[in-house]
Amino acid sequence: MSYSIYHIKGLKQSYKGRVVLDIPDLSFAKGRVTGLTGHNGSGKSTLLSILACLRQAEQGMVEYQGRPIGPGDRQA
């Protein structure tokens, strides 16, 4: 059985008025390898920081194993 380890909905982040993340809906399946590519400044590090609970997104929801997460949360 496969389920989403991370689920992202309506995630938005900008810096100095420039949108670097605008993700309507994205899931990462448990047990799958996922690559992340993009140009410099496209939001890759920002997304990873949000997924690691190091940064709060301006808008949107991030779930880890079905539970909402944010800065300060720790994943096992």
All heavy atoms as TSV, in Angstrom:
chain	resi	resn	atom	element	x	y	z
A	1	MET	N	N	0.842	-1.181	0.000
A	1	MET	CA	C	0.000	0.000	0.000
A	1	MET	C	C	0.891	1.248	0.000
A	1	MET	O	O	1.811	1.372	0.788
A	1	MET	CB	C	-0.895	-0.016	1.230
A	1	MET	CG	C	-1.812	1.159	1.322
A	1	MET	SD	S	-2.988	0.869	2.648
A	1	MET	CE	C	-2.935	2.432	3.441
A	2	SER	N	N	0.613	2.178	-0.874
A	2	SER	CA	C	1.393	3.401	-0.975
A	2	SER	C	C	0.541	4.588	-0.547
A	2	SER	O	O	-0.627	4.684	-0.897
A	2	SER	CB	C	1.865	3.594	-2.411
A	2	SER	OG	O	2.590	4.783	-2.518
A	3	TYR	N	N	1.124	5.459	0.231
A	3	TYR	CA	C	0.429	6.677	0.616
A	3	TYR	C	C	1.421	7.831	0.600
A	3	TYR	O	O	2.621	7.638	0.502
A	3	TYR	CB	C	-0.252	6.546	1.985
A	3	TYR	CG	C	0.710	6.406	3.139
A	3	TYR	CD1	C	1.128	7.520	3.848
A	3	TYR	CD2	C	1.185	5.161	3.538
A	3	TYR	CE1	C	2.003	7.415	4.898
A	3	TYR	CE2	C	2.063	5.040	4.590
A	3	TYR	CZ	C	2.463	6.168	5.275
A	3	TYR	OH	O	3.338	6.051	6.311
A	4	SER	N	N	0.902	9.032	0.733
A	4	SER	CA	C	1.756	10.215	0.683
A	4	SER	C	C	2.427	10.440	2.027
A	4	SER	O	O	1.760	10.488	3.056
A	4	SER	CB	C	0.936	11.450	0.328
A	4	SER	OG	O	0.407	11.320	-0.956
A	5	ILE	N	N	3.734	10.569	1.995
A	5	ILE	CA	C	4.466	10.921	3.211
A	5	ILE	C	C	4.343	12.427	3.440
A	5	ILE	O	O	4.201	12.891	4.562
A	5	ILE	CB	C	5.928	10.436	3.145
A	5	ILE	CG1	C	6.579	10.529	4.502
A	5	ILE	CG2	C	6.741	11.186	2.149
A	5	ILE	CD1	C	6.757	9.212	5.159
A	6	TYR	N	N	4.394	13.216	2.364
A	6	TYR	CA	C	4.161	14.656	2.404
A	6	TYR	C	C	3.023	14.985	1.454
A	6	TYR	O	O	2.937	14.434	0.368
A	6	TYR	CB	C	5.386	15.445	1.923
A	6	TYR	CG	C	6.487	15.597	2.928
A	6	TYR	CD1	C	7.626	14.821	2.840
A	6	TYR	CD2	C	6.402	16.534	3.955
A	6	TYR	CE1	C	8.657	14.968	3.758
A	6	TYR	CE2	C	7.422	16.687	4.865
A	6	TYR	CZ	C	8.547	15.898	4.766
A	6	TYR	OH	O	9.569	16.054	5.668
A	7	HIS	N	N	2.180	15.906	1.870
A	7	HIS	CA	C	1.139	16.429	0.994
A	7	HIS	C	C	1.140	17.945	1.152
A	7	HIS	O	O	1.081	18.469	2.268
A	7	HIS	CB	C	-0.238	15.869	1.330
A	7	HIS	CG	C	-1.295	16.354	0.398
A	7	HIS	ND1	N	-1.478	15.804	-0.843
A	7	HIS	CD2	C	-2.190	17.359	0.506
A	7	HIS	CE1	C	-2.449	16.451	-1.456
A	7	HIS	NE2	N	-2.904	17.401	-0.650
A	8	ILE	N	N	1.221	18.649	0.034
A	8	ILE	CA	C	1.288	20.112	0.004
A	8	ILE	C	C	0.066	20.626	-0.739
A	8	ILE	O	O	-0.285	20.104	-1.798
A	8	ILE	CB	C	2.572	20.571	-0.726
A	8	ILE	CG1	C	3.805	20.074	0.022
A	8	ILE	CG2	C	2.584	22.072	-0.912
A	8	ILE	CD1	C	5.077	20.189	-0.781
A	9	LYS	N	N	-0.566	21.651	-0.184
A	9	LYS	CA	C	-1.760	22.213	-0.823
A	9	LYS	C	C	-1.723	23.736	-0.706
A	9	LYS	O	O	-1.578	24.277	0.390
A	9	LYS	CB	C	-3.004	21.685	-0.130
A	9	LYS	CG	C	-4.270	22.001	-0.842
A	9	LYS	CD	C	-4.996	20.719	-1.140
A	9	LYS	CE	C	-6.243	21.035	-1.904
A	9	LYS	NZ	N	-6.296	20.358	-3.151
A	10	GLY	N	N	-1.783	24.430	-1.841
A	10	GLY	CA	C	-1.862	25.883	-1.867
A	10	GLY	C	C	-0.651	26.594	-1.286
A	10	GLY	O	O	-0.789	27.684	-0.735
A	11	LEU	N	N	0.527	26.015	-1.443
A	11	LEU	CA	C	1.747	26.583	-0.859
A	11	LEU	C	C	2.261	27.755	-1.683
A	11	LEU	O	O	2.442	27.640	-2.891
A	11	LEU	CB	C	2.822	25.496	-0.781
A	11	LEU	CG	C	4.069	25.841	0.020
A	11	LEU	CD1	C	3.730	25.954	1.497
A	11	LEU	CD2	C	5.125	24.778	-0.186
A	12	LYS	N	N	2.460	28.902	-1.000
A	12	LYS	CA	C	2.992	30.092	-1.671
A	12	LYS	C	C	4.036	30.742	-0.778
A	12	LYS	O	O	3.864	30.845	0.430
A	12	LYS	CB	C	1.901	31.099	-1.973
A	12	LYS	CG	C	0.946	30.628	-3.040
A	12	LYS	CD	C	0.006	31.709	-3.476
A	12	LYS	CE	C	-0.913	31.141	-4.548
A	12	LYS	NZ	N	-1.701	32.152	-5.187
A	13	GLN	N	N	5.115	31.184	-1.423
A	13	GLN	CA	C	6.181	31.901	-0.726
A	13	GLN	C	C	6.782	32.908	-1.682
A	13	GLN	O	O	6.987	32.622	-2.857
A	13	GLN	CB	C	7.262	30.918	-0.251
A	13	GLN	CG	C	8.381	31.545	0.524
A	13	GLN	CD	C	7.952	32.041	1.887
A	13	GLN	OE1	O	7.195	31.376	2.582
A	13	GLN	NE2	N	8.394	33.205	2.266
A	14	SER	N	N	7.058	34.108	-1.174
A	14	SER	CA	C	7.701	35.132	-2.000
A	14	SER	C	C	8.750	35.855	-1.173
A	14	SER	O	O	8.711	35.845	0.056
A	14	SER	CB	C	6.670	36.126	-2.543
A	14	SER	OG	O	6.005	36.768	-1.481
A	15	TYR	N	N	9.697	36.449	-1.871
A	15	TYR	CA	C	10.744	37.250	-1.260
A	15	TYR	C	C	10.805	38.581	-1.987
A	15	TYR	O	O	10.938	38.608	-3.212
A	15	TYR	CB	C	12.110	36.557	-1.357
A	15	TYR	CG	C	12.182	35.257	-0.604
A	15	TYR	CD1	C	12.356	34.062	-1.276
A	15	TYR	CD2	C	12.064	35.221	0.773
A	15	TYR	CE1	C	12.425	32.857	-0.592
A	15	TYR	CE2	C	12.122	34.025	1.466
A	15	TYR	CZ	C	12.309	32.856	0.784
A	15	TYR	OH	O	12.362	31.671	1.466
A	16	LYS	N	N	10.690	39.663	-1.239
A	16	LYS	CA	C	10.747	41.015	-1.814
A	16	LYS	C	C	9.798	41.167	-3.005
A	16	LYS	O	O	10.157	41.712	-4.038
A	16	LYS	CB	C	12.173	41.359	-2.220
A	16	LYS	CG	C	13.139	41.384	-1.057
A	16	LYS	CD	C	14.534	41.719	-1.497
A	16	LYS	CE	C	15.472	41.674	-0.301
A	16	LYS	NZ	N	16.847	41.951	-0.670
A	17	GLY	N	N	8.598	40.620	-2.862
A	17	GLY	CA	C	7.591	40.734	-3.905
A	17	GLY	C	C	7.724	39.750	-5.051
A	17	GLY	O	O	6.888	39.725	-5.947
A	18	ARG	N	N	8.767	38.918	-5.053
A	18	ARG	CA	C	8.980	37.940	-6.128
A	18	ARG	C	C	8.523	36.561	-5.649
A	18	ARG	O	O	9.036	36.037	-4.664
A	18	ARG	CB	C	10.456	37.886	-6.497
A	18	ARG	CG	C	10.744	36.912	-7.609
A	18	ARG	CD	C	12.214	37.002	-8.042
A	18	ARG	NE	N	12.503	35.920	-8.938
A	18	ARG	CZ	C	13.171	34.827	-8.593
A	18	ARG	NH1	N	13.635	34.681	-7.384
A	18	ARG	NH2	N	13.388	33.879	-9.475
A	19	VAL	N	N	7.552	35.983	-6.339
A	19	VAL	CA	C	7.034	34.656	-5.981
A	19	VAL	C	C	8.084	33.605	-6.338
A	19	VAL	O	O	8.524	33.515	-7.479
A	19	VAL	CB	C	5.706	34.358	-6.706
A	19	VAL	CG1	C	5.229	32.956	-6.400
A	19	VAL	CG2	C	4.655	35.386	-6.324
A	20	VAL	N	N	8.501	32.823	-5.334
A	20	VAL	CA	C	9.472	31.754	-5.582
A	20	VAL	C	C	8.824	30.375	-5.493
A	20	VAL	O	O	9.363	29.407	-6.038
A	20	VAL	CB	C	10.698	31.828	-4.639
A	20	VAL	CG1	C	11.493	33.091	-4.900
A	20	VAL	CG2	C	10.294	31.729	-3.192
A	21	LEU	N	N	7.692	30.274	-4.807
A	21	LEU	CA	C	6.947	29.011	-4.749
A	21	LEU	C	C	5.464	29.293	-4.954
A	21	LEU	O	O	4.915	30.199	-4.327
A	21	LEU	CB	C	7.106	28.327	-3.389
A	21	LEU	CG	C	8.400	27.639	-3.073
A	21	LEU	CD1	C	8.346	27.066	-1.656
A	21	LEU	CD2	C	8.712	26.541	-4.054
A	22	ASP	N	N	4.844	28.523	-5.798
A	22	ASP	CA	C	3.397	28.564	-6.003
A	22	ASP	C	C	2.987	27.150	-6.388
A	22	ASP	O	O	2.987	26.789	-7.564
A	22	ASP	CB	C	3.029	29.574	-7.081
A	22	ASP	CG	C	1.529	29.782	-7.204
A	22	ASP	OD1	O	0.765	29.127	-6.453
A	22	ASP	OD2	O	1.118	30.593	-8.041
A	23	ILE	N	N	2.679	26.343	-5.377
A	23	ILE	CA	C	2.398	24.920	-5.579
A	23	ILE	C	C	0.935	24.660	-5.207
A	23	ILE	O	O	0.593	24.624	-4.027
A	23	ILE	CB	C	3.339	24.044	-4.726
A	23	ILE	CG1	C	4.797	24.362	-5.056
A	23	ILE	CG2	C	3.014	22.564	-4.930
A	23	ILE	CD1	C	5.806	23.681	-4.145
A	24	PRO	N	N	0.065	24.466	-6.202
A	24	PRO	CA	C	-1.350	24.211	-5.905
A	24	PRO	C	C	-1.569	22.892	-5.162
A	24	PRO	O	O	-2.317	22.838	-4.197
A	24	PRO	CB	C	-2.022	24.179	-7.268
A	24	PRO	CG	C	-1.040	24.727	-8.236
A	24	PRO	CD	C	0.313	24.576	-7.632
A	25	ASP	N	N	-0.907	21.816	-5.609
A	25	ASP	CA	C	-1.113	20.502	-5.006
A	25	ASP	C	C	0.061	19.596	-5.375
A	25	ASP	O	O	0.397	19.487	-6.562
A	25	ASP	CB	C	-2.425	19.893	-5.520
A	25	ASP	CG	C	-2.833	18.659	-4.750
A	25	ASP	OD1	O	-3.006	18.760	-3.521
A	25	ASP	OD2	O	-2.977	17.597	-5.375
A	26	LEU	N	N	0.676	18.985	-4.365
A	26	LEU	CA	C	1.825	18.112	-4.610
A	26	LEU	C	C	1.913	17.091	-3.497
A	26	LEU	O	O	1.729	17.428	-2.322
A	26	LEU	CB	C	3.120	18.943	-4.652
A	26	LEU	CG	C	4.440	18.179	-4.823
A	26	LEU	CD1	C	4.510	17.497	-6.187
A	26	LEU	CD2	C	5.616	19.128	-4.638
A	27	SER	N	N	2.174	15.844	-3.865
A	27	SER	CA	C	2.353	14.772	-2.879
A	27	SER	C	C	3.636	14.025	-3.180
A	27	SER	O	O	4.018	13.866	-4.341
A	27	SER	CB	C	1.185	13.790	-2.931
A	27	SER	OG	O	0.000	14.407	-2.513
A	28	PHE	N	N	4.287	13.571	-2.108
A	28	PHE	CA	C	5.461	12.719	-2.212
A	28	PHE	C	C	5.087	11.362	-1.631
A	28	PHE	O	O	4.713	11.274	-0.460
A	28	PHE	CB	C	6.648	13.300	-1.427
A	28	PHE	CG	C	7.134	14.606	-1.974
A	28	PHE	CD1	C	6.741	15.806	-1.398
A	28	PHE	CD2	C	7.978	14.647	-3.061
A	28	PHE	CE1	C	7.195	17.022	-1.893
A	28	PHE	CE2	C	8.440	15.852	-3.567
A	28	PHE	CZ	C	8.042	17.037	-2.980
A	29	ALA	N	N	5.184	10.314	-2.437
A	29	ALA	CA	C	4.781	8.980	-2.009
A	29	ALA	C	C	5.849	8.348	-1.123
A	29	ALA	O	O	7.044	8.497	-1.363
A	29	ALA	CB	C	4.525	8.091	-3.215
A	30	LYS	N	N	5.403	7.646	-0.109
A	30	LYS	CA	C	6.314	6.923	0.779
A	30	LYS	C	C	7.012	5.824	-0.017
A	30	LYS	O	O	6.411	5.137	-0.839
A	30	LYS	CB	C	5.545	6.305	1.938
A	30	LYS	CG	C	6.454	5.585	2.898
A	30	LYS	CD	C	5.716	5.045	4.083
A	30	LYS	CE	C	6.733	4.360	4.975
A	30	LYS	NZ	N	6.210	4.000	6.249
A	31	GLY	N	N	8.322	5.688	0.216
A	31	GLY	CA	C	9.088	4.634	-0.433
A	31	GLY	C	C	9.541	4.964	-1.846
A	31	GLY	O	O	10.116	4.118	-2.518
A	32	ARG	N	N	9.291	6.171	-2.310
A	32	ARG	CA	C	9.685	6.585	-3.658
A	32	ARG	C	C	10.791	7.625	-3.578
A	32	ARG	O	O	10.827	8.429	-2.652
A	32	ARG	CB	C	8.504	7.208	-4.414
A	32	ARG	CG	C	7.260	6.356	-4.536
A	32	ARG	CD	C	7.365	5.250	-5.557
A	32	ARG	NE	N	7.825	5.683	-6.849
A	32	ARG	CZ	C	7.087	5.792	-7.922
A	32	ARG	NH1	N	5.816	5.496	-7.876
A	32	ARG	NH2	N	7.609	6.186	-9.066
A	33	VAL	N	N	11.668	7.621	-4.541
A	33	VAL	CA	C	12.708	8.631	-4.638
A	33	VAL	C	C	12.196	9.750	-5.550
A	33	VAL	O	O	11.706	9.480	-6.638
A	33	VAL	CB	C	14.013	8.037	-5.211
A	33	VAL	CG1	C	15.055	9.116	-5.417
A	33	VAL	CG2	C	14.534	6.941	-4.303
A	34	THR	N	N	12.298	10.981	-5.072
A	34	THR	CA	C	11.823	12.129	-5.836
A	34	THR	C	C	12.962	13.110	-6.022
A	34	THR	O	O	13.644	13.462	-5.060
A	34	THR	CB	C	10.660	12.830	-5.095
A	34	THR	OG1	O	9.612	11.888	-4.885
A	34	THR	CG2	C	10.129	14.007	-5.886
A	35	GLY	N	N	13.184	13.557	-7.250
A	35	GLY	CA	C	14.215	14.552	-7.539
A	35	GLY	C	C	13.607	15.938	-7.600
A	35	GLY	O	O	12.428	16.109	-7.908
A	36	LEU	N	N	14.427	16.932	-7.282
A	36	LEU	CA	C	13.980	18.312	-7.286
A	36	LEU	C	C	14.978	19.125	-8.102
A	36	LEU	O	O	16.149	19.209	-7.753
A	36	LEU	CB	C	13.924	18.819	-5.838
A	36	LEU	CG	C	13.306	20.167	-5.566
A	36	LEU	CD1	C	11.844	20.194	-6.017
A	36	LEU	CD2	C	13.383	20.460	-4.076
A	37	THR	N	N	14.531	19.674	-9.225
A	37	THR	CA	C	15.419	20.439	-10.098
A	37	THR	C	C	14.803	21.796	-10.396
A	37	THR	O	O	13.600	21.999	-10.220
A	37	THR	CB	C	15.660	19.713	-11.443
A	37	THR	OG1	O	14.422	19.623	-12.149
A	37	THR	CG2	C	16.236	18.329	-11.225
A	38	GLY	N	N	15.640	22.727	-10.824
A	38	GLY	CA	C	15.155	24.045	-11.211
A	38	GLY	C	C	16.295	25.027	-11.293
A	38	GLY	O	O	17.406	24.764	-10.828
A	39	HIS	N	N	16.007	26.171	-11.857
A	39	HIS	CA	C	16.996	27.234	-11.999
A	39	HIS	C	C	17.349	27.829	-10.641
A	39	HIS	O	O	16.602	27.680	-9.667
A	39	HIS	CB	C	16.457	28.345	-12.910
A	39	HIS	CG	C	16.177	27.894	-14.294
A	39	HIS	ND1	N	17.183	27.628	-15.195
A	39	HIS	CD2	C	15.013	27.633	-14.933
A	39	HIS	CE1	C	16.644	27.231	-16.334
A	39	HIS	NE2	N	15.330	27.229	-16.206
A	40	ASN	N	N	18.464	28.557	-10.579
A	40	ASN	CA	C	18.823	29.291	-9.370
A	40	ASN	C	C	17.681	30.239	-9.017
A	40	ASN	O	O	17.131	30.913	-9.881
A	40	ASN	CB	C	20.097	30.114	-9.588
A	40	ASN	CG	C	21.322	29.243	-9.705
A	40	ASN	OD1	O	21.305	28.071	-9.359
A	40	ASN	ND2	N	22.400	29.825	-10.196
A	41	GLY	N	N	17.323	30.255	-7.745
A	41	GLY	CA	C	16.268	31.153	-7.295
A	41	GLY	C	C	14.862	30.666	-7.537
A	41	GLY	O	O	13.903	31.413	-7.352
A	42	SER	N	N	14.701	29.407	-7.944
A	42	SER	CA	C	13.364	28.900	-8.262
A	42	SER	C	C	12.617	28.350	-7.053
A	42	SER	O	O	11.467	27.944	-7.184
A	42	SER	CB	C	13.444	27.831	-9.354
A	42	SER	OG	O	14.163	26.709	-8.901
A	43	GLY	N	N	13.249	28.324	-5.867
A	43	GLY	CA	C	12.539	27.918	-4.654
A	43	GLY	C	C	12.848	26.526	-4.147
A	43	GLY	O	O	12.186	26.052	-3.219
A	44	LYS	N	N	13.841	25.853	-4.707
A	44	LYS	CA	C	14.164	24.487	-4.265
A	44	LYS	C	C	14.545	24.443	-2.786
A	44	LYS	O	O	13.993	23.658	-2.015
A	44	LYS	CB	C	15.305	23.896	-5.103
A	44	LYS	CG	C	15.027	23.816	-6.592
A	44	LYS	CD	C	16.230	23.316	-7.368
A	44	LYS	CE	C	17.472	24.142	-7.206
A	44	LYS	NZ	N	17.441	25.463	-7.852
A	45	SER	N	N	15.467	25.290	-2.385
A	45	SER	CA	C	15.912	25.322	-0.983
A	45	SER	C	C	14.798	25.795	-0.062
A	45	SER	O	O	14.665	25.301	1.063
A	45	SER	CB	C	17.135	26.227	-0.821
A	45	SER	OG	O	18.231	25.695	-1.521
A	46	THR	N	N	13.994	26.717	-0.536
A	46	THR	CA	C	12.857	27.191	0.256
A	46	THR	C	C	11.883	26.053	0.512
A	46	THR	O	O	11.424	25.853	1.636
A	46	THR	CB	C	12.148	28.358	-0.458
A	46	THR	OG1	O	13.082	29.427	-0.610
A	46	THR	CG2	C	10.942	28.832	0.313
A	47	LEU	N	N	11.565	25.279	-0.520
A	47	LEU	CA	C	10.667	24.142	-0.356
A	47	LEU	C	C	11.234	23.135	0.635
A	47	LEU	O	O	10.531	22.672	1.537
A	47	LEU	CB	C	10.403	23.452	-1.700
A	47	LEU	CG	C	9.541	22.191	-1.640
A	47	LEU	CD1	C	8.174	22.484	-1.040
A	47	LEU	CD2	C	9.426	21.567	-3.021
A	48	LEU	N	N	12.514	22.817	0.518
A	48	LEU	CA	C	13.127	21.862	1.443
A	48	LEU	C	C	13.123	22.393	2.876
A	48	LEU	O	O	12.901	21.633	3.824
A	48	LEU	CB	C	14.540	21.514	0.989
A	48	LEU	CG	C	14.625	20.734	-0.324
A	48	LEU	CD1	C	16.081	20.551	-0.743
A	48	LEU	CD2	C	13.918	19.393	-0.217
A	49	SER	N	N	13.338	23.678	3.048
A	49	SER	CA	C	13.295	24.286	4.385
A	49	SER	C	C	11.897	24.197	4.991
A	49	SER	O	O	11.738	23.955	6.191
A	49	SER	CB	C	13.727	25.750	4.332
A	49	SER	OG	O	15.074	25.860	3.985
A	50	ILE	N	N	10.879	24.379	4.172
A	50	ILE	CA	C	9.497	24.263	4.645
A	50	ILE	C	C	9.190	22.819	5.015
A	50	ILE	O	O	8.601	22.544	6.058
A	50	ILE	CB	C	8.512	24.815	3.587
A	50	ILE	CG1	C	8.683	26.330	3.466
A	50	ILE	CG2	C	7.069	24.451	3.933
A	50	ILE	CD1	C	7.975	26.947	2.268
A	51	LEU	N	N	9.612	21.872	4.177
A	51	LEU	CA	C	9.361	20.457	4.464
A	51	LEU	C	C	10.098	19.993	5.714
A	51	LEU	O	O	9.636	19.097	6.422
A	51	LEU	CB	C	9.757	19.589	3.271
A	51	LEU	CG	C	8.922	19.770	1.999
A	51	LEU	CD1	C	9.458	18.881	0.886
A	51	LEU	CD2	C	7.461	19.479	2.266
A	52	ALA	N	N	11.250	20.598	6.008
A	52	ALA	CA	C	12.032	20.244	7.193
A	52	ALA	C	C	11.578	21.020	8.432
A	52	ALA	O	O	12.203	20.909	9.491
A	52	ALA	CB	C	13.511	20.502	6.935
A	53	CYS	N	N	10.512	21.800	8.308
A	53	CYS	CA	C	9.968	22.598	9.413
A	53	CYS	C	C	10.945	23.651	9.917
A	53	CYS	O	O	10.937	24.009	11.091
A	53	CYS	CB	C	9.522	21.698	10.567
A	53	CYS	SG	S	8.220	20.564	10.122
A	54	LEU	N	N	11.780	24.161	9.038
A	54	LEU	CA	C	12.709	25.220	9.403
A	54	LEU	C	C	12.159	26.599	9.046
A	54	LEU	O	O	12.658	27.609	9.524
A	54	LEU	CB	C	14.050	25.019	8.689
A	54	LEU	CG	C	14.780	23.728	9.014
A	54	LEU	CD1	C	16.007	23.576	8.127
A	54	LEU	CD2	C	15.154	23.687	10.482
A	55	ARG	N	N	11.153	26.616	8.183
A	55	ARG	CA	C	10.589	27.870	7.700
A	55	ARG	C	C	9.078	27.708	7.569
A	55	ARG	O	O	8.590	26.640	7.210
A	55	ARG	CB	C	11.212	28.188	6.335
A	55	ARG	CG	C	10.687	29.407	5.654
A	55	ARG	CD	C	11.247	29.533	4.245
A	55	ARG	NE	N	12.689	29.453	4.213
A	55	ARG	CZ	C	13.506	30.507	4.254
A	55	ARG	NH1	N	13.008	31.708	4.324
A	55	ARG	NH2	N	14.809	30.342	4.203
A	56	GLN	N	N	8.353	28.782	7.817
A	56	GLN	CA	C	6.902	28.798	7.645
A	56	GLN	C	C	6.569	29.420	6.298
A	56	GLN	O	O	7.083	30.482	5.962
A	56	GLN	CB	C	6.253	29.622	8.758
A	56	GLN	CG	C	4.752	29.735	8.652
A	56	GLN	CD	C	4.042	28.456	8.991
A	56	GLN	OE1	O	4.410	27.778	9.942
A	56	GLN	NE2	N	3.045	28.099	8.217
A	57	ALA	N	N	5.718	28.783	5.546
A	57	ALA	CA	C	5.268	29.341	4.268
A	57	ALA	C	C	4.281	30.470	4.518
A	57	ALA	O	O	3.574	30.474	5.529
A	57	ALA	CB	C	4.613	28.258	3.417
A	58	GLU	N	N	4.233	31.429	3.602
A	58	GLU	CA	C	3.287	32.537	3.717
A	58	GLU	C	C	1.849	32.044	3.651
A	58	GLU	O	O	0.981	32.541	4.355
A	58	GLU	CB	C	3.517	33.542	2.586
A	58	GLU	CG	C	4.800	34.307	2.720
A	58	GLU	CD	C	5.067	35.200	1.515
A	58	GLU	OE1	O	4.324	35.129	0.513
A	58	GLU	OE2	O	6.039	35.958	1.579
A	59	GLN	N	N	1.601	31.093	2.756
A	59	GLN	CA	C	0.258	30.539	2.572
A	59	GLN	C	C	0.376	29.047	2.349
A	59	GLN	O	O	1.399	28.554	1.879
A	59	GLN	CB	C	-0.427	31.132	1.340
A	59	GLN	CG	C	-0.805	32.547	1.432
A	59	GLN	CD	C	-1.514	32.999	0.141
A	59	GLN	OE1	O	-1.486	32.325	-0.881
A	59	GLN	NE2	N	-2.149	34.143	0.203
A	60	GLY	N	N	-0.705	28.346	2.624
A	60	GLY	CA	C	-0.785	26.940	2.283
A	60	GLY	C	C	-0.653	26.012	3.459
A	60	GLY	O	O	-0.501	26.439	4.604
A	61	MET	N	N	-0.720	24.736	3.147
A	61	MET	CA	C	-0.723	23.684	4.138
A	61	MET	C	C	0.270	22.610	3.734
A	61	MET	O	O	0.360	22.239	2.572
A	61	MET	CB	C	-2.143	23.110	4.219
A	61	MET	CG	C	-2.346	21.945	5.125
A	61	MET	SD	S	-2.085	20.284	4.409
A	61	MET	CE	C	-2.993	20.298	2.924
A	62	VAL	N	N	1.025	22.131	4.723
A	62	VAL	CA	C	1.936	21.009	4.514
A	62	VAL	C	C	1.587	19.949	5.547
A	62	VAL	O	O	1.510	20.241	6.743
A	62	VAL	CB	C	3.414	21.429	4.663
A	62	VAL	CG1	C	4.325	20.219	4.495
A	62	VAL	CG2	C	3.779	22.511	3.670
A	63	GLU	N	N	1.369	18.732	5.085
A	63	GLU	CA	C	1.115	17.608	5.984
A	63	GLU	C	C	2.246	16.599	5.863
A	63	GLU	O	O	2.751	16.352	4.766
A	63	GLU	CB	C	-0.191	16.900	5.628
A	63	GLU	CG	C	-1.425	17.703	5.910
A	63	GLU	CD	C	-2.690	16.943	5.563
A	63	GLU	OE1	O	-2.613	15.904	4.862
A	63	GLU	OE2	O	-3.763	17.392	5.971
A	64	TYR	N	N	2.634	16.044	6.991
A	64	TYR	CA	C	3.611	14.958	7.037
A	64	TYR	C	C	2.903	13.771	7.668
A	64	TYR	O	O	2.409	13.868	8.794
A	64	TYR	CB	C	4.834	15.360	7.868
A	64	TYR	CG	C	5.834	14.251	8.036
A	64	TYR	CD1	C	6.650	13.879	6.980
A	64	TYR	CD2	C	5.951	13.568	9.236
A	64	TYR	CE1	C	7.569	12.860	7.121
A	64	TYR	CE2	C	6.868	12.551	9.383
A	64	TYR	CZ	C	7.670	12.194	8.332
A	64	TYR	OH	O	8.580	11.176	8.474
A	65	GLN	N	N	2.787	12.690	6.944
A	65	GLN	CA	C	2.074	11.489	7.377
A	65	GLN	C	C	0.668	11.832	7.863
A	65	GLN	O	O	0.206	11.337	8.883
A	65	GLN	CB	C	2.855	10.751	8.451
A	65	GLN	CG	C	4.150	10.181	7.943
A	65	GLN	CD	C	4.876	9.324	8.961
A	65	GLN	OE1	O	4.565	9.320	10.151
A	65	GLN	NE2	N	5.861	8.593	8.489
A	66	GLY	N	N	-0.003	12.736	7.116
A	66	GLY	CA	C	-1.383	13.078	7.411
A	66	GLY	C	C	-1.582	14.116	8.501
A	66	GLY	O	O	-2.717	14.460	8.822
A	67	ARG	N	N	-0.496	14.629	9.077
A	67	ARG	CA	C	-0.572	15.608	10.158
A	67	ARG	C	C	-0.020	16.962	9.704
A	67	ARG	O	O	1.081	17.005	9.169
A	67	ARG	CB	C	0.285	15.109	11.329
A	67	ARG	CG	C	-0.368	15.209	12.660
A	67	ARG	CD	C	0.559	14.739	13.778
A	67	ARG	NE	N	1.492	15.820	14.093
A	67	ARG	CZ	C	2.807	15.686	14.161
A	67	ARG	NH1	N	3.385	14.539	13.963
A	67	ARG	NH2	N	3.571	16.707	14.435
A	68	PRO	N	N	-0.739	18.066	9.935
A	68	PRO	CA	C	-0.209	19.376	9.569
A	68	PRO	C	C	1.092	19.657	10.326
A	68	PRO	O	O	1.208	19.303	11.508
A	68	PRO	CB	C	-1.296	20.364	10.013
A	68	PRO	CG	C	-2.534	19.539	10.127
A	68	PRO	CD	C	-2.095	18.163	10.492
A	69	ILE	N	N	2.056	20.268	9.635
A	69	ILE	CA	C	3.331	20.585	10.263
A	69	ILE	C	C	3.697	22.038	10.036
A	69	ILE	O	O	3.143	22.696	9.162
A	69	ILE	CB	C	4.478	19.684	9.735
A	69	ILE	CG1	C	4.656	19.865	8.217
A	69	ILE	CG2	C	4.244	18.227	10.105
A	69	ILE	CD1	C	5.908	19.205	7.656
A	70	GLY	N	N	4.631	22.523	10.831
A	70	GLY	CA	C	5.134	23.883	10.702
A	70	GLY	C	C	6.452	24.008	11.447
A	70	GLY	O	O	6.965	23.029	11.991
A	71	PRO	N	N	7.013	25.204	11.509
A	71	PRO	CA	C	8.313	25.395	12.176
A	71	PRO	C	C	8.274	24.882	13.617
A	71	PRO	O	O	7.297	25.059	14.336
A	71	PRO	CB	C	8.500	26.909	12.154
A	71	PRO	CG	C	7.723	27.364	10.980
A	71	PRO	CD	C	6.528	26.453	10.931
A	72	GLY	N	N	9.328	24.223	13.999
A	72	GLY	CA	C	9.432	23.687	15.358
A	72	GLY	C	C	8.979	22.241	15.471
A	72	GLY	O	O	9.316	21.562	16.436
A	73	ASP	N	N	8.168	21.763	14.524
A	73	ASP	CA	C	7.765	20.357	14.536
A	73	ASP	C	C	8.963	19.507	14.143
A	73	ASP	O	O	9.786	19.908	13.343
A	73	ASP	CB	C	6.620	20.084	13.553
A	73	ASP	CG	C	5.308	20.674	14.011
A	73	ASP	OD1	O	5.135	20.860	15.227
A	73	ASP	OD2	O	4.465	20.965	13.141
A	74	ARG	N	N	9.034	18.321	14.677
A	74	ARG	CA	C	10.124	17.416	14.334
A	74	ARG	C	C	9.525	16.123	13.815
A	74	ARG	O	O	8.603	15.594	14.391
A	74	ARG	CB	C	10.976	17.129	15.552
A	74	ARG	CG	C	11.487	18.432	16.173
A	74	ARG	CD	C	12.624	18.159	17.004
A	74	ARG	NE	N	13.747	18.334	16.099
A	74	ARG	CZ	C	14.994	18.146	16.434
A	74	ARG	NH1	N	15.309	17.764	17.616
A	74	ARG	NH2	N	15.956	18.321	15.590
A	75	GLN	N	N	10.091	15.630	12.721
A	75	GLN	CA	C	9.649	14.348	12.176
A	75	GLN	C	C	10.565	13.256	12.693
A	75	GLN	O	O	11.757	13.455	12.827
A	75	GLN	CB	C	9.701	14.350	10.643
A	75	GLN	CG	C	8.701	15.282	10.036
A	75	GLN	CD	C	9.353	16.538	9.510
A	75	GLN	OE1	O	10.518	16.534	9.177
A	75	GLN	NE2	N	8.617	17.606	9.453
A	76	ALA	N	N	9.974	12.115	12.963
A	76	ALA	CA	C	10.761	10.957	13.437
A	76	ALA	C	C	11.430	10.264	12.294
A	76	ALA	O	O	11.024	10.290	11.195
A	76	ALA	CB	C	9.835	9.990	14.172
